[in-house]
Amino acid sequence: MSYLQVLKLFKSKLKKGLAIVIATAGLFAASSANAALLGLTLEPAPDIFSSFITVDYDMGTEMLTADGFALNFFDGANNAIAGGTFSLNASIDNSGVLSGGSFTITGTTAGFNSGILLTGLLTDLGFDDLGGDPLEFMVDFTGGDLVGMYGPVGGIIMTNTGFNANLFTNDFSSGLMAASSDTGVPMTVPEPGGLLLFAVALMGFVASRRRSH
């Protein structure tokens, strides 16, 4: 077999492999729908604890809102937050896929007096497909007095949210001032979904090559 024939055969097998890769990755993305916990464990400091939060999810608008009070900031010492509020808004479709959102924590504490303690954008969502707490969010911190202590990436763990549905196919609510939130830096950052998809895609490609021999 000539060099050109070998090259042509390789290209043909590569195209078949890529087709399986794309199909496998697409199927995995569609079926996963973020219906798994992220497994967040937050560092003990820096950390903000918020409570007396009301959480509501409207399946019609596909919006989750959480509003309550930021109470304590831990930086090695336990500092009370004066005038603290916690507010989170997330766009989550009925398959449980997060498409965007943000959060803001206000108040003054430990010499930080501008009134804005921490802001960020929501980048990922984790939850148990069977329902129940917690709801976990990965976040990119964007501003606030404390942002320099937190670094670029953080996490939010919410409990007593009222989430008990299969995915997000029903309205749910925590009830008045029942939920709480822990905002901090993850001990380990979960692998991005893209890496997992790449691994699945690679397995599909390897399987296609084995079947061809």
For each residue, the residues with C-beta under 8 A, 3 or more apart:
1: 5 6 9
2: 5 6
3: 6 7
4: 7 8
5: 1 2 8 9
6: 1 2 3 9 10
7: 3 4 10 11
8: 4 5 11 12
9: 1 5 6 12 13
10: 6 7 13 14
11: 7 8 14 15
12: 8 9 15 16
13: 9 10 16 17 208 209 212
14: 10 11 17 18
15: 11 12 18 19
16: 12 13 19 20 208 212
17: 13 14 20 21 204 205 208 209
18: 14 15 21 22 205
19: 15 16 22 23
20: 16 17 23 24 204 205 207 208
21: 17 18 24 25 201 202 204 205
22: 18 19 25 26 201
23: 19 20 26 27 204
24: 20 21 27 28 200 201 203 204
25: 21 22 28 29 197 198 200 201 204
26: 22 23 29 30
27: 23 24 30 31
28: 24 25 31 32 196 197 200
29: 25 26 32 193 197
30: 26 27 33
31: 27 28
32: 28 29 35 36 193
33: 30 95 96 97 167
34: 95 96 97 98 124 125 126 127
35: 32 96 127 128 129 167
36: 32 126 127 128 129
37: 40 126 127 128 134 136
38: 124 125 126 136 138 155 190
39: 126 136 190
40: 37 126 136 138 155 157 186 190
41: 186 187 188
42: 47 155 157 182 184 185 186 187
43: 46 47 184 185 186 187
44: 47 74 184
45: 74 75 76 184
46: 43 73 74 75 146 149 150 184 185
47: 42 43 44 73 74 182 183 184 185
48: 70 72 73 74 81 105 117 118 146 182 183 184
49: 70 71 72 74 180 181 182 183
50: 53 68 69 70 71 84 86 105 180 181 182 183
51: 68 69 71 179 180 181
52: 68 69 177 180
53: 50 66 67 68 69 86 158 174 177 178 179 180 181
54: 66 67 68 173 174 175 176 177 178 179
55: 64 65 66 158 161 162 163 172 173 174 178 179
56: 64 65 66 171 172 173 174
57: 63 64 65 92 162 163 168 171 172 173
58: 61 62 63 171
59: 62 94 168 169 170 171
60: 171
61: 58
62: 58 59 91 92 93 94 168
63: 57 58 89 90 91 92
64: 55 56 57 88 89 90 91 92 101
65: 55 56 57 88 89 90
66: 53 54 55 56 86 87 88 89 158 161 179 181
67: 53 54 85 86 87 88
68: 50 51 52 53 54 85 86 177 179 180 181
69: 50 51 52 53 84 85 86
70: 48 49 50 73 81 84 85 86 105 106 107 117
71: 49 50 51 80 81 84
72: 48 49 78 79 80 81
73: 46 47 48 70 79 80 81 109 110 117 146
74: 44 45 46 47 48 49 77 78 79
75: 45 46 79 110 149
76: 45
77: 74 110
78: 72 74
79: 72 73 74 75 109 110
80: 71 72 73 109
81: 48 70 71 72 73 84 107 108 109 117
82: 107 108 109
83: 106 107 108 115
84: 50 69 70 71 81 105 106 107 109 117
85: 67 68 69 70 104 105 106 107
86: 50 53 66 67 68 69 70 103 104 105 181 183
87: 66 67 103 104 105
88: 64 65 66 67 101 102 103 122 137 156 158 181
89: 63 64 65 66 101 102 103
90: 63 64 65 98 100 101 122 125 137
91: 62 63 64 98 99 100 101
92: 57 62 63 64 96 97 98 99 101 125 168
93: 62 96 97 99 168
94: 59 62 167 168 169
95: 33 34 167 168
96: 33 34 35 92 93 125 127 129 167 168
97: 33 34 92 93 125
98: 34 90 91 92 101 122 123 124 125 137
99: 91 92 93
100: 90 91 121 122
101: 64 88 89 90 91 92 98 121 122 137
102: 88 89 119 120 121 122
103: 86 87 88 89 118 119 120 122 137 139 156 183
104: 85 86 87 116 118 119 144
105: 48 50 70 84 85 86 87 116 117 118 119 144 183
106: 70 83 84 85 115 116 117
107: 70 81 82 83 84 85 115 117
108: 81 82 83 112 113 114 115 117
109: 73 79 80 81 82 84 112 117
110: 73 75 77 79
111:
112: 108 109 117 145 146
113: 108 145
114: 108 144 145
115: 83 106 107 108
116: 104 105 106 119 143 144 145
117: 48 70 73 81 84 105 106 107 108 109 112 144 145 146
118: 48 103 104 105 141 143 144 145 146 147 150 183
119: 102 103 104 105 116 141 142 143 144 147
120: 102 103 139 140 141 142 154
121: 100 101 102 139 140 142
122: 88 90 98 100 101 102 103 125 137 138 139 156
123: 98 137 138 139 140
124: 34 38 98 137 138 190 193
125: 34 38 90 92 96 97 98 122 135 136 137 138
126: 34 36 37 38 39 40 135 136 137 138 190
127: 34 35 36 37 96 134 135 136 163
128: 35 36 37 131 132
129: 35 36 96 166 167
130: 166
131: 128 163 164 165 166
132: 128 163 164
133: 158 159 160 161 163
134: 37 127 157 158 159 161
135: 125 126 127 157 158 161 163
136: 37 38 39 40 125 126 127 155 156 157 158
137: 88 90 98 101 103 122 123 124 125 126 155 156 158
138: 38 40 122 123 124 125 126 153 154 155 186 189 190
139: 103 120 121 122 123 153 154 155 156 183
140: 120 121 123 152 153 154
141: 118 119 120 144 147 150 151 152 153 154
142: 119 120 121 147
143: 116 118 119 147
144: 104 105 114 116 117 118 119 141 147
145: 112 113 114 116 117 118
146: 46 48 73 112 117 118 149 150
147: 118 119 141 142 143 144 150
148:
149: 46 75 146
150: 46 118 141 146 147 154 184 185
151: 141 154 185
152: 140 141
153: 138 139 140 141 185 186 189
154: 120 138 139 140 141 150 151 183 184 185 186
155: 38 40 42 136 137 138 139 183 184 185 186
156: 88 103 122 136 137 139 181 182 183
157: 40 42 134 135 136 181 182
158: 53 55 66 88 133 134 135 136 137 161 179 180 181 182
159: 133 134 179 180 181
160: 133 174 178 179 180
161: 55 66 133 134 135 158 172 174 179
162: 55 57 172 173 174 175 178 179
163: 55 57 127 131 132 133 135 172
164: 131 132 172
165: 131 168 169 170 172
166: 129 130 131 169
167: 33 35 94 95 96 129
168: 57 59 62 92 93 94 95 96 165
169: 59 94 165 166
170: 59 165
171: 56 57 58 59 60
172: 55 56 57 161 162 163 164 165
173: 54 55 56 57 162
174: 53 54 55 56 160 161 162 178 179
175: 54 162 178
176: 54
177: 52 53 54 68
178: 53 54 55 160 162 174 175
179: 51 53 54 55 66 68 158 159 160 161 162 174
180: 49 50 51 52 53 68 158 159 160
181: 49 50 51 53 66 68 86 88 156 157 158 159
182: 42 47 48 49 50 156 157 158
183: 47 48 49 50 86 103 105 118 139 154 155 156
184: 42 43 44 45 46 47 48 150 154 155
185: 42 43 46 47 150 151 153 154 155
186: 40 41 42 43 138 153 154 155 189 190
187: 41 42 43
188: 41
189: 138 153 186
190: 38 39 40 124 126 138 186
191: 195 196
192: 195 196
193: 29 32 124 196 197
194: 197 198
195: 191 192 198 199
196: 28 191 192 193 199 200
197: 25 28 29 193 194 200 201
198: 25 194 195 201 202
199: 195 196 202 203
200: 24 25 28 196 197 203 204
201: 21 22 24 25 197 198 204 205
202: 21 198 199 205 206
203: 24 199 200 206 207
204: 17 20 21 23 24 25 200 201 207 208
205: 17 18 20 21 201 202 208 209
206: 202 203 209 210
207: 20 203 204 210 211
208: 13 16 17 20 204 205 211 212
209: 13 17 205 206 212 213
210: 206 207 213
211: 207 208
212: 13 16 208 209
213: 209 210
